[in-house]
Amino acid sequence: MKKWVIRKLNKENAKTISDRFELPMLNAMLLDIRGITDDEAIADFLYGDTLDASPFEIKDMDAAADRIRAAIEDGERICVYGDFDADGVTATALLYSYLSDIGADAVYYIPSRETEGYGMHRSAIDRLYENGVKLIVTVDNGVAAVDEIAYAKTLGIETVVTDHHAVPETTPDAAAVVDLHRPDCNSSFKELSGVGVAFKLVQAIEGEYADVDSLMENYSDLVAIGTVGDIVSLRGENRVLVKNGLMHINNSDRLGVSALIEEAGLSGKRITVGNLSFNLVPRINAGGRLGLSQKSVTMLLTDDEEYALEIAAELSADNAERQRIEREILSDIDDMIREDPALINNAVIVICGEGWHKGVIGIVASRVKEVYGKPTIIISCDGRECRASGRSVSGFSLIDAVFSCCDLLNQCGGHPMAVGFGIRRENMEEFIQRINRYAFLHQVPVPTLELDCKLNPAQLSVELARGLSMLEPYGAGNPTPLFGLYQMTLREIRPIGSGKHLRLTLGREDNNALVYALRFNTAPAEFPYRAGDVVDLAVTLDVNVYNNIENLSVVVRDMRFSGTDDDAAAASKELFERFCRGDEVTREEALSLIPTREEFAVVYRFLRPDGYHYSFDSLLYRLPGEIGCGKLRVILECMNELGLIAINEGLYDFEIEMLHVEKKVDLNASVIITKLREASR
């Protein structure tokens, strides 16, 4: 259940932007909504395609470049020490490729996610020492490796750190520490990914008069993949790098990228940020999750087409295996929630399982978070030692919440939206209690769905959608525009794609325009709406070309019944969950959850014919009268207790089955009603 929010717009300012830059009004509105309002920022956003900032404005970049040049001149062996995700893999491939091309004695190393984990490790340093490495250059890691870099120094190995993560209080004793988040770094742009920092390092090694256009031609495809994979803001230099990278990917001569595109079924199609996000990056990340990161780098570097295709096929198989493992874990969690619905009542959902794959639990946490709109931590247990990965919602710092329990943890790292940590089995129960106490004190915000603006259905056209391409590439910091179509009457629901998707016909009473929209991955039996319902839709617009004819594509990203009171529903739901988990509620709050006998009767009569087989939210809307979300949950829980109904509710479905009852039941015998009455005294 998300609160729908329309982003702020200054129409007068948008009109000025439209006139001044001769832009379609919708584009000007989107620029204003995104806060791109002054002339220089607008011109840079729309037309900027050069990297103007010097790499040397980044603290220690000069020292890093000097040390690497000296290593090359002296014939020292250099190791590019990377990471196992798409950002780390592309950064490794970029820097290793460049160093090899200019004659350096270079090798690369990526730690195993399963056996080593993120960052530098002494055992890896020992192997590099035995291999004759004299200089380690980290990419996408290293700023927190104080002890490991000190250890390397005792072996005569110096380190240059290039990173983009938060800088701890103590920085490593390295030849250079290049991190845009250093307090003493005066760089103008702070949002580069790890591969973006690696690209700036290459610029610096080339020197003050580097041919940046040539460097972008050679490496911006790698930068684009890693930047999109790391979900950093596509503004400023990132926007320039990704725009250039997409251009080169669409005309790619890098065999590894071409092989990956072919394996993803995208050959001959225009590659977009969406394709990178949902097709290419997951394949590279799957290699890291299941053990093929080294091969990912090899694939991006090879000049052997057959070998590139072979590795791309392995990565695709790995991705399919990752998806299978993910489905298995989600199925386990689905069963656990059906067995114990209280698991999802906490403000921070924490779910533990035996032997779940540690490389996949982060994705699973993200999936569960999306379903329930709450910070979610998934823990994989193996003996006493357990590994956890968590994902948060906007406005709640999960890393701060986890750090509040740091005395219970073995190790911890992350940022406000994602964390990873180790914990012993015997500490988990206390951890769950304490992190939820923290969440209660700091309030987890209601999840929101942000719409750029409402649209009149009569305005929809191919031209309108085509004009949006001017604002590409879309991604973090510049999301694909999401528009609201309000008070739309559902006229027709037609299954397409062998019943896997739906084509909806909608209209509005105040104009004659019909809208044809697609709802993907929804079968008719899962669709809680019917012809005649009045609904609001959150949609994206695109242009679909078929037989050389352009057609408007309207894709439904979310739907709700018109007139839904998001705030009231969210508050009522939160109150019910607080009561269920034993938090203190006031007398008035308890009274507001106690249903009348007439309200029980309304719900029972509605369910009696066939039960209910759609979402809880749709049941709440379809019931006669105004029974609130929390009160309806109480009624259903009471009926379930007394054997009137059986509730089967999992991650993705909600079903109520009517049970045969021989005699009348006493509502006063319900445990939940008894507890509510006690709380209301």
TAVENVEN-V444368 format. One record per residue. N is the residue number from 1. RES is the residue in one small letter. SS is DSSP state (a for helix, b for strand, c for the rest). Layout:
<<N & RES & SS> <N & RES & SS>>
//
This chain:
<<1 & m & c> <2 & k & c> <3 & k & b> <4 & w & b> <5 & v & b> <6 & i & b> <7 & r & c> <8 & k & c> <9 & l & c> <10 & n & c> <11 & k & a> <12 & e & a> <13 & n & a> <14 & a & a> <15 & k & a> <16 & t & a> <17 & i & a> <18 & s & a> <19 & d & a> <20 & r & a> <21 & f & a> <22 & e & c> <23 & l & c> <24 & p & c> <25 & m & a> <26 & l & a> <27 & n & a> <28 & a & a> <29 & m & a> <30 & l & a> <31 & l & a> <32 & d & a> <33 & i & a> <34 & r & c> <35 & g & c> <36 & i & c> <37 & t & c> <38 & d & c> <39 & d & a> <40 & e & a> <41 & a & a> <42 & i & a> <43 & a & a> <44 & d & a> <45 & f & a> <46 & l & a> <47 & y & a> <48 & g & c> <49 & d & c> <50 & t & c> <51 & l & c> <52 & d & c> <53 & a & c> <54 & s & c> <55 & p & a> <56 & f & a> <57 & e & a> <58 & i & c> <59 & k & c> <60 & d & c> <61 & m & a> <62 & d & a> <63 & a & a> <64 & a & a> <65 & a & a> <66 & d & a> <67 & r & a> <68 & i & a> <69 & r & a> <70 & a & a> <71 & a & a> <72 & i & a> <73 & e & a> <74 & d & c> <75 & g & c> <76 & e & c> <77 & r & b> <78 & i & b> <79 & c & b> <80 & v & b> <81 & y & b> <82 & g & c> <83 & d & c> <84 & f & c> <85 & d & c> <86 & a & a> <87 & d & a> <88 & g & a> <89 & v & a> <90 & t & a> <91 & a & a> <92 & t & a> <93 & a & a> <94 & l & a> <95 & l & a> <96 & y & a> <97 & s & a> <98 & y & a> <99 & l & a> <100 & s & a> <101 & d & a> <102 & i & c> <103 & g & c> <104 & a & c> <105 & d & b> <106 & a & b> <107 & v & b> <108 & y & b> <109 & y & b> <110 & i & c> <111 & p & c> <112 & s & c> <113 & r & c> <114 & e & c> <115 & t & c> <116 & e & c> <117 & g & c> <118 & y & c> <119 & g & c> <120 & m & c> <121 & h & c> <122 & r & a> <123 & s & a> <124 & a & a> <125 & i & a> <126 & d & a> <127 & r & a> <128 & l & a> <129 & y & a> <130 & e & a> <131 & n & c> <132 & g & c> <133 & v & b> <134 & k & b> <135 & l & b> <136 & i & b> <137 & v & b> <138 & t & b> <139 & v & b> <140 & d & c> <141 & n & b> <142 & g & c> <143 & v & c> <144 & a & c> <145 & a & c> <146 & v & a> <147 & d & a> <148 & e & a> <149 & i & a> <150 & a & a> <151 & y & a> <152 & a & a> <153 & k & a> <154 & t & a> <155 & l & c> <156 & g & c> <157 & i & c> <158 & e & b> <159 & t & b> <160 & v & b> <161 & v & b> <162 & t & b> <163 & d & b> <164 & h & c> <165 & h & c> <166 & a & c> <167 & v & c> <168 & p & c> <169 & e & c> <170 & t & c> <171 & t & c> <172 & p & c> <173 & d & c> <174 & a & c> <175 & a & c> <176 & a & b> <177 & v & b> <178 & v & b> <179 & d & b> <180 & l & c> <181 & h & c> <182 & r & c> <183 & p & c> <184 & d & c> <185 & c & c> <186 & n & c> <187 & s & c> <188 & s & c> <189 & f & c> <190 & k & c> <191 & e & c> <192 & l & c> <193 & s & c> <194 & g & a> <195 & v & a> <196 & g & a> <197 & v & a> <198 & a & a> <199 & f & a> <200 & k & a> <201 & l & a> <202 & v & a> <203 & q & a> <204 & a & a> <205 & i & a> <206 & e & a> <207 & g & c> <208 & e & c> <209 & y & c> <210 & a & c> <211 & d & c> <212 & v & a> <213 & d & a> <214 & s & a> <215 & l & a> <216 & m & a> <217 & e & a> <218 & n & a> <219 & y & a> <220 & s & a> <221 & d & a> <222 & l & a> <223 & v & a> <224 & a & a> <225 & i & a> <226 & g & a> <227 & t & a> <228 & v & a> <229 & g & a> <230 & d & c> <231 & i & c> <232 & v & c> <233 & s & c> <234 & l & c> <235 & r & c> <236 & g & a> <237 & e & a> <238 & n & a> <239 & r & a> <240 & v & a> <241 & l & a> <242 & v & a> <243 & k & a> <244 & n & a> <245 & g & a> <246 & l & a> <247 & m & a> <248 & h & a> <249 & i & a> <250 & n & c> <251 & n & c> <252 & s & c> <253 & d & c> <254 & r & c> <255 & l & a> <256 & g & a> <257 & v & a> <258 & s & a> <259 & a & a> <260 & l & a> <261 & i & a> <262 & e & a> <263 & e & a> <264 & a & c> <265 & g & c> <266 & l & c> <267 & s & c> <268 & g & c> <269 & k & c> <270 & r & c> <271 & i & c> <272 & t & c> <273 & v & a> <274 & g & a> <275 & n & a> <276 & l & a> <277 & s & a> <278 & f & a> <279 & n & a> <280 & l & a> <281 & v & a> <282 & p & a> <283 & r & a> <284 & i & a> <285 & n & a> <286 & a & a> <287 & g & a> <288 & g & a> <289 & r & a> <290 & l & a> <291 & g & c> <292 & l & c> <293 & s & a> <294 & q & a> <295 & k & a> <296 & s & a> <297 & v & a> <298 & t & a> <299 & m & a> <300 & l & a> <301 & l & a> <302 & t & c> <303 & d & c> <304 & d & c> <305 & e & a> <306 & e & a> <307 & y & a> <308 & a & a> <309 & l & a> <310 & e & a> <311 & i & a> <312 & a & a> <313 & a & a> <314 & e & a> <315 & l & a> <316 & s & a> <317 & a & a> <318 & d & a> <319 & n & a> <320 & a & a> <321 & e & a> <322 & r & a> <323 & q & a> <324 & r & a> <325 & i & a> <326 & e & a> <327 & r & a> <328 & e & a> <329 & i & a> <330 & l & a> <331 & s & a> <332 & d & a> <333 & i & a> <334 & d & a> <335 & d & a> <336 & m & a> <337 & i & a> <338 & r & a> <339 & e & a> <340 & d & c> <341 & p & a> <342 & a & a> <343 & l & a> <344 & i & a> <345 & n & c> <346 & n & c> <347 & a & c> <348 & v & c> <349 & i & b> <350 & v & b> <351 & i & b> <352 & c & b> <353 & g & b> <354 & e & b> <355 & g & c> <356 & w & c> <357 & h & c> <358 & k & c> <359 & g & c> <360 & v & c> <361 & i & a> <362 & g & a> <363 & i & a> <364 & v & a> <365 & a & a> <366 & s & a> <367 & r & a> <368 & v & a> <369 & k & a> <370 & e & a> <371 & v & a> <372 & y & a> <373 & g & c> <374 & k & c> <375 & p & c> <376 & t & b> <377 & i & b> <378 & i & b> <379 & i & b> <380 & s & b> <381 & c & b> <382 & d & b> <383 & g & c> <384 & r & c> <385 & e & b> <386 & c & b> <387 & r & b> <388 & a & b> <389 & s & b> <390 & g & b> <391 & r & b> <392 & s & c> <393 & v & c> <394 & s & c> <395 & g & c> <396 & f & c> <397 & s & c> <398 & l & a> <399 & i & a> <400 & d & a> <401 & a & a> <402 & v & a> <403 & f & a> <404 & s & c> <405 & c & c> <406 & c & a> <407 & d & a> <408 & l & a> <409 & l & b> <410 & n & b> <411 & q & b> <412 & c & b> <413 & g & b> <414 & g & b> <415 & h & b> <416 & p & c> <417 & m & c> <418 & a & b> <419 & v & b> <420 & g & b> <421 & f & b> <422 & g & b> <423 & i & b> <424 & r & b> <425 & r & a> <426 & e & a> <427 & n & a> <428 & m & a> <429 & e & a> <430 & e & a> <431 & f & a> <432 & i & a> <433 & q & a> <434 & r & a> <435 & i & a> <436 & n & a> <437 & r & a> <438 & y & a> <439 & a & a> <440 & f & a> <441 & l & a> <442 & h & a> <443 & q & c> <444 & v & c> <445 & p & c> <446 & v & c> <447 & p & c> <448 & t & b> <449 & l & b> <450 & e & b> <451 & l & b> <452 & d & c> <453 & c & b> <454 & k & b> <455 & l & c> <456 & n & c> <457 & p & a> <458 & a & a> <459 & q & a> <460 & l & c> <461 & s & c> <462 & v & a> <463 & e & a> <464 & l & a> <465 & a & a> <466 & r & a> <467 & g & a> <468 & l & a> <469 & s & a> <470 & m & a> <471 & l & a> <472 & e & c> <473 & p & c> <474 & y & c> <475 & g & b> <476 & a & c> <477 & g & c> <478 & n & b> <479 & p & c> <480 & t & c> <481 & p & c> <482 & l & c> <483 & f & b> <484 & g & b> <485 & l & b> <486 & y & b> <487 & q & b> <488 & m & b> <489 & t & b> <490 & l & b> <491 & r & b> <492 & e & b> <493 & i & b> <494 & r & b> <495 & p & b> <496 & i & b> <497 & g & c> <498 & s & c> <499 & g & c> <500 & k & c> <501 & h & b> <502 & l & b> <503 & r & b> <504 & l & b> <505 & t & b> <506 & l & b> <507 & g & b> <508 & r & b> <509 & e & c> <510 & d & c> <511 & n & b> <512 & n & b> <513 & a & b> <514 & l & b> <515 & v & b> <516 & y & b> <517 & a & b> <518 & l & b> <519 & r & b> <520 & f & c> <521 & n & c> <522 & t & c> <523 & a & c> <524 & p & a> <525 & a & a> <526 & e & a> <527 & f & c> <528 & p & c> <529 & y & c> <530 & r & c> <531 & a & c> <532 & g & c> <533 & d & c> <534 & v & b> <535 & v & b> <536 & d & b> <537 & l & b> <538 & a & b> <539 & v & b> <540 & t & b> <541 & l & b> <542 & d & b> <543 & v & b> <544 & n & b> <545 & v & b> <546 & y & b> <547 & n & c> <548 & n & c> <549 & i & b> <550 & e & b> <551 & n & b> <552 & l & b> <553 & s & b> <554 & v & b> <555 & v & b> <556 & v & b> <557 & r & b> <558 & d & b> <559 & m & b> <560 & r & b> <561 & f & b> <562 & s & c> <563 & g & c> <564 & t & c> <565 & d & c> <566 & d & a> <567 & d & a> <568 & a & a> <569 & a & a> <570 & a & a> <571 & a & a> <572 & s & a> <573 & k & a> <574 & e & a> <575 & l & a> <576 & f & a> <577 & e & a> <578 & r & a> <579 & f & a> <580 & c & a> <581 & r & c> <582 & g & c> <583 & d & c> <584 & e & c> <585 & v & c> <586 & t & c> <587 & r & a> <588 & e & a> <589 & e & a> <590 & a & a> <591 & l & a> <592 & s & a> <593 & l & a> <594 & i & c> <595 & p & c> <596 & t & c> <597 & r & a> <598 & e & a> <599 & e & a> <600 & f & a> <601 & a & a> <602 & v & a> <603 & v & a> <604 & y & a> <605 & r & a> <606 & f & a> <607 & l & a> <608 & r & a> <609 & p & c> <610 & d & c> <611 & g & c> <612 & y & b> <613 & h & c> <614 & y & c> <615 & s & c> <616 & f & a> <617 & d & a> <618 & s & a> <619 & l & a> <620 & l & a> <621 & y & a> <622 & r & a> <623 & l & c> <624 & p & c> <625 & g & c> <626 & e & c> <627 & i & c> <628 & g & c> <629 & c & a> <630 & g & a> <631 & k & a> <632 & l & a> <633 & r & a> <634 & v & a> <635 & i & a> <636 & l & a> <637 & e & a> <638 & c & a> <639 & m & a> <640 & n & a> <641 & e & a> <642 & l & c> <643 & g & c> <644 & l & c> <645 & i & b> <646 & a & b> <647 & i & b> <648 & n & b> <649 & e & b> <650 & g & c> <651 & l & c> <652 & y & c> <653 & d & c> <654 & f & b> <655 & e & b> <656 & i & b> <657 & e & b> <658 & m & b> <659 & l & c> <660 & h & c> <661 & v & c> <662 & e & c> <663 & k & c> <664 & k & c> <665 & v & c> <666 & d & c> <667 & l & a> <668 & n & a> <669 & a & a> <670 & s & c> <671 & v & a> <672 & i & a> <673 & i & a> <674 & t & a> <675 & k & a> <676 & l & a> <677 & r & a> <678 & e & a> <679 & a & a> <680 & s & c> <681 & r & c>>
//
